[in-house]
Amino acid sequence: ISYTNLKKLFFSIRPLSRALSSPVVHLGAPDGPTLSRRRASSTPTTGLAYDSQMLKHVCICGNNALHPEHAGRLQSIWSRLLETGLVSRCDRLRPRKASTQELQTCHSEAHALLYGTSSLNRHKMDMSKLSALPVTAFVRLHCGGIGVDTDTTWNEVNTAPAARMAVGCTVDLAVRTWTGDIRNGFAIVRPPGHHAEPQQAMGFCFFNSVAIAARILQKEHRVHKILIFDWDVHHGNGTQEIFYDDPRVLVISMHRHDDGNFFPGTGSTGECGAGAGLGYNVNIAWSGGLNPPLGDSEYLAAFRSVVMPIAREFGPDIVLVSAGFDATEGHLPPLGGYRVSPACFGNMTRQLMQLARGRVVLALEGGYDLPSICDSAEECVRVLLGDQPSPISPVELARTPCSNAILALQKVIAIQTVHWPCLQETVKSAIRSFNDAVRNEKDDKDTVSAMASLSMQHATPNMVSPPPGFHPSSPQDAGRPPA
């Protein structure tokens, strides 16, 4: 694209927005040298993927306070992991930028070239291919910067390399987890990816890193069944679109929906997949606004009544998590407004590690309150390393999920039961507190044990008990009544 054409693109208008809010963050010095190989120990450990290149994706206005998706998010998380000594316990992967061929496993060629290359290379693009994109323009933002839409900023020099680095880090972490080089991992990356559609950048996202990782696992490593679980408070519309008809990828998303009135508006419970992929798209669509704000009780109920039963029945070979932390307390209502604790994210991570022989890869998506996202990322890395998750508040464990959440869970169970028969047994669990659900599960197990014992007694009504002190003299005598 010539400079003249690019300049014209800058001033086209595409309305798409959500409220913006973030603290002022000043970037410090970049991190130290990268470790390219695993430590001396031969035992696979947790992998971390991070590179300071991703800090350079900033709006040209220079005012981070106007942009919630800013470089301070990544820098703060990485600093926390360094300060707590968690980085030294992990294997840090050598970062790399994804190739345009890798980008095209989920995105069109025009999309990959438009957002993945610099202006110096765009002259190679066929303009007819560009015209096929739904949005071919950048807009002038209120802050004075440039963006794809009113909240997805574009830096002509640094955005494309940062976005490709985010993809490359996520892909390599997933591949190394699959091959057993590492046990599990966390990709600390930005810009995020789950809103990016095949031909559309939006919602801070340019390339769908988790989706691309899944496609490469399918195509190059013959992975048969992949679970993508998205716990970001916003629905991963891009991920859903990419795999909507693919039965080899089960996509489960748990997000604020508010009957389509919360960004991005997609992700209703009735969106279950299409064709061969029918039933392999599961949306836990929370509604009812913030009356009350959802917290640990509701998320734990969703996990025990929907997420884990379906995931176990599916039996994934690997689990990829779109790990947005914007459901935590500290996010203003337009960016989330919920009150999920870092401990709950650790607990959910621990449960997911029960699947796929522990092959779990987290990739950072959203999350804009710095203290809460640092706490949550630290909690998840500790759990990936094998530490016990922090305890969840006793109040939350004893609290019954709110009525709005119960209705949402009952709705998804009613719709998805035809695809996942295991849900027939979980509907009662959705209406209970965590403590009550545990007690009920114990009572059910005790009842089953008692019935099994009773069944054995009825099956052998004529059995005569041996006299005291009797010991069979041979295996053939075992269980035989005396003569």
N, C-alpha and C positions, 0 to 999 in steps of 0.2 A: 504494500500500500504506500503510495507516495505521501510525502508530508502534507501536500495540499488536500488529498483525500482524507488523511487522518485528521487534519484540522477540521474538516467538515463534519466528521463523525463526532467530534467532541461536543457539538452543540445541538445534536438531536435530543429530543425529549422522550423519556420513558418513565412514567410515574410508577414507582414501586418503593415503598418505604416502611420503616418501623421506627419508633422513637429511639433516639440516641442518648446515651449517658455513659460517662466513664470518668475516672479520676485522671488528673494530670500525671503523666508518667515520664520520667527522664531516663533515657537509655544510658546504661553504664558501659564499661569496657566489655568487649566480646569475651566469650569463654576461652578456656585454655585449649591446648592441642588435643586433637582427636585420637582416641585409641582405636586402632584399626583391627586388632585381633582380640580374641577372648583371653582372659587371664590364664595363668598357668594351669589352673585346675581343669581337669578333663570333664567335669560334671557340667552339663548345660545349665545355665542360669537365666535370669531375666535380662532381656535386651532393652536398651534405650536407644532411640534415634532422635537426634537433635542437631541443628546446625545454625550458627549465627546469621547465615545468609537470609534466613526467614525473618529476622528482625528488621530487615531493610525495606520490607513492604510497608510503606507508610504513605499517607495522603500528602500530596505536595503542599497542602495548606500549612503543614507543620504543627497543627494543634491537635494533639492526641485527645484532649478533653472532649472534642466533638465526635470522636470515633471510638465506640466501644471495642471494636476488634482492632486493637493496636498491639505494637510489638512488646509492650510491657507485660502482656499476658504470658508470653513465652519466657521472657527473661525472668519474671518473678517465679514461675514454676521451676525453671532450671536452677535458679539460685537456691530455692528451698531444697531441692534434691541434693545439691552440693553441700549445703549447710548441715543437713541431717545425715550425711555420710551414705546416702542411698546410692548415689552414682558409683561410688567405689565398690559397692556390692554387686553391681550390674556389669554386663558386657555392653560397652558402647559401640554401636555400629558405625562404620565409616559412611558418612552421608554422601548421597549423589542425587543429581537431578534426573528425573524421569525423561526418557526419550519421547519424541513426538509420536513414535509408533506405539509406545505404551499408553500414551494419552488417548490414542484412537481406539483402544479396546473398549472404551465406553463413550467417547466423544467423537463427533464428526471431524473430518480433516480440517474443515474451515474453522471450527471452534478451537481445535488444538493449535492451529497456526496463528489465529488471531490473538489468543490469550497466552500462548506458550512461546512466542518469539518476540524479538525486538523489532523496532521499526526498520532497522537496517536489513532484516531478513524478510519482512512482510512483502517486499516488492515481488517475491517469488510466488505469492499467492494469486491464484486465479480469481479475479473479482467476481466471476459468475458463481463460484462456490461460496463466496462471502455473502452474496445476495440470498442464498438459501437459508441463512441464519435468521431466526425470528427477531433478533436484535443485533444490528450491525453497527451500533453507535455508542459512543461515550457521551456523557452529559456533564455539563458544568454544575457542580454542587454548590449548595448555599454557602459552604465554607470557603469557596473559591477554588477548590480542587477539582479533579476530574474523577468520574466514576462510571461504572457500567450502569448503575442505577443510583438512586439517592442515598444508598448506604453501602455500596460495594465499591470502595475506592480503587483507583488505578494509578500506579506510578510507572511511567513509561520505561524507566530504567530498571526498576527493581521488582515489580510485581511478578512478571513472568518467571524469572529465575527462582523467586521464593515459592511460587505455586508449584513449579516443577520439582523443587527440592522436597516440598511436603509430600508429593506423590511418591517420589523415589524412596524416601525414608520409610514410608508406610509399606510400600511393596516389598522392600528388602527385609523389613522386620517380619512380615507375614511369611515370606519364602523361607527365611532362616528358621522360623518357628516350625514350619511344616517339615523341613528337612531334618529337624532335630539338633541343629547347631546351637539353638537356644531353646529354653523351655517355654517361654512366653515373652511378652514384651509390651512396651508402651512407646508409641510414636508421639513425641512432643512437637507438634507441627502446627504451622499456620501458613497461609490462610486455610480455614476449614474447608470441608468439601461436600457435606451431605446434601446441600441444597442444589449443587451443580447438576444440571440435566444434560443430556447428550449434546444439545445445541444451545444451552442457556446458562450463563453465569448469573448468579443472584445470591442475595442473603449472605454477603461476605465471601462467597465460594466461587471458584473458577473451575477447578477440576475435582472430581469426586474420588478422593484418594482411596477410601475404603472399597468402593466399587471396583476401581481399577485393580487393586490388590486381589480382590476376589476373582476377577476375570483372568488375571495372569495365573493364579493358582489353578483355575480350571483348564486353561489352554496349554500352559507350559508344564504343569506338574500333575495333571490328571486327577485333581482333587474332585471327588464325586459329590460330596454334600458339605455345603458351607452355611453356617448360621451367621447372619449379620444382625446384631442387636443394637438398636439405637435408643439410648436413654437421654439424649439431648431434649430439652423442654420443647423445642420446635421440631415439627415433623420433617423427616428426611425425604422430601419430595423427589429429589434427584435419584436417591438410592431406590426408592419404590419404582420409579419409572423405568430404570435400567433393568431391573430384574422381575418386572411384573408378570411376565409369562414364562419364567424359568423355574422349573420344579427342583433344580439342583441347588438353588439358593433360597433359603428360608429367611425372609426379612421380617423381623419383629420390631415395631417401634412403639415406644411409650412416651406420649407427648401431650402437651396442653393443646386442646383443639377448639373448645368453646363453640361447638356447632359451626365450625368453619370461619369463625371471626377472629382467630388468633393466627398470626403469621406462621407458615405461608398459606394457610387455609385448606390445605390438602390433608389427607390422612384420616378420613372418616372410618368408622368401624366397618362399614359395608364395602370398603375397598379391599378385596380379598385376593386379588390376582386375576389372571385371565388365561384362557386356553389351558395348556398343560400346567401352567403355574397357578391355577385356581386353588386357593387354600394355602399357598405358600407366601402370602403377604398378610401379616397380622398387625392390625392397628389397635392399640389400647389408647383410645382417644378420650382424654379427660375433658369434661365440660363442666359448666357451672361457674366459670370465672374463678374468683378468689374468695368465694363464700362457702366454706373457708379455704385458705390456701392449703394445698396438699402437702403432705410430709411423709415421714418414714412409714407410718402405719399403712398408708395407701400404696406406697411403692412395694412394701413387703407383701401386701395382700396380692398385688398384681403378679409378683414373682411366684408365689406359691400356688396361685389358682390358674394362671395362664402361661406365663413365660416358661417356667421350668417344666411343667407337664408336657407342653408342646415340644420344647427343645429336646427332652428325653425321648419322646416318641419319634422325632425326626432323626436323632442320632447323628449329629454333625461330625465331620472329620476335623474341622477347625472352627473356631469362633472368632469373628471379627467384631469389635465393639466401636461404634461411633460414640465416643466418650465425651459428650458435652456436659459441662457442669453448671449450666444455667438454671437448673431446677433447685439450686441451693439457695439458702437464705442470703439476703444481701442484694438480690437483683430486683430492680424496680419492676412494677407490673408489666410495662410493655416488653421487657426482656425476660420475663419469667414469672416472678412473684411468688414462687413456691417456697417451701421450707424443708427441703430434703437435706439431711445432714451428710457430711463427709463420711461418717461411719456407715451410713446406709449404702453409699457407693462402694465402700470396701466390702460390705456384706454381699452386695450383688455380684461383685467381682469374684468373691470366694465361691458363691454358688455356681457361677458360670465355669469356674475351674473344675467342677465336677464332670463337665462334658468334654468330649473330644480328647480324652487322656491329658487334659490340662492345657491343650494347645489353644491359648487365648491371647489375642493381640488387641490392645486398646489403641485408638488413635484420637487425639484431641480434636474436638469439634468446637462447640460454643462454650460460653462461660466467661463472664466479664467483671465479676467482683473479685478483685485480686486475692484478698484473704481466703475466701471460700474456695476458689479454684486451686489455690496452693495447698490448702488443707486436703481437698479431695484428691488431687493428684498424688500427694504424699501417701495418703491412705491406700490408694489403689496400688502404688508401686510396692509398698510394704506387703500387701496381701499377695501380690504376684511373686514376691520373693519368698513367701511361705510364712510370714508373720501372721499372728492372729489379728483379725480386724478389731478395731476399737469397739467397745460396747455401745449399743444403741440405747438411747434414753429409756429408762423404765416406764416413763409416761407414755412414750410412743409404743412400746411393746404391749402396754395394757389398753391402749386406745383403740376403739373400734373404728374402722375406716368411715369417713364421712359418707352421707347418703348419696351425694353426687358421684363419688368414686365407686360405691357399690353398684349403682345403676350402670355406670360405664362398664364395669367388669361383668355384670350380668348380661349386658348387651353383647359384648365380644364373645362370651361363652356361648350364648344362644346362637350366634351367627357362625362361629367357628366349630361348633361341636360336630357338624356334619362332615367336616374335614379332619377333625382331631377328636376321635371318640374318647380319648383320655379325659376330656373336659367334663364328661358326664359325672365324674366323681369329685370335681373340684368346686362346684358352684356353692356349696355350703361354706367352704373355706374362705370365700371372698367376703362374706359378711361378718367374719369374726376378727377379733384382735389377734395379734401374733400369739400372745399367751394362750388364749382360748383355742386357737388352731392347733398349737402344740399339744395342749391337754386333750383335745378331741382326737388327735392322731394317736396319742398314747392309748386312750380308751378304746379306739377302734382296733389297735394292735392287740390289746389285752383281750378284747372280745373275740377276735379271730383265733387267738391262741386257745382260749377257753372252748370255743366251738370245735376246734381241731381236736382238742383233748377229749371232748365229749363224743365226737364222732368216732374216735378210736375205741372208746369204751363200748359204744353201740355196735361197732363192727366185730367185736369179739365177746359176745355175751356169755359164751360157755367156757371162757378161759378160766382155768383154776389156778389160783396163786400157789406157788411152791411153798412148802413149809419153811419155817425159819431155819436158817443155817444151810439150806440146800444150795449146792453149787454144781452146775453141770460139769460132767467129767470130760466132755468133748464138745466141739462145735455142733455136732449133730444133736446133742442133748439140749442145747440152748433153747429156752422157751418151751421145752416139751414138759407136759405135766407128769408127775411121778406115776409109776405103775401102781 
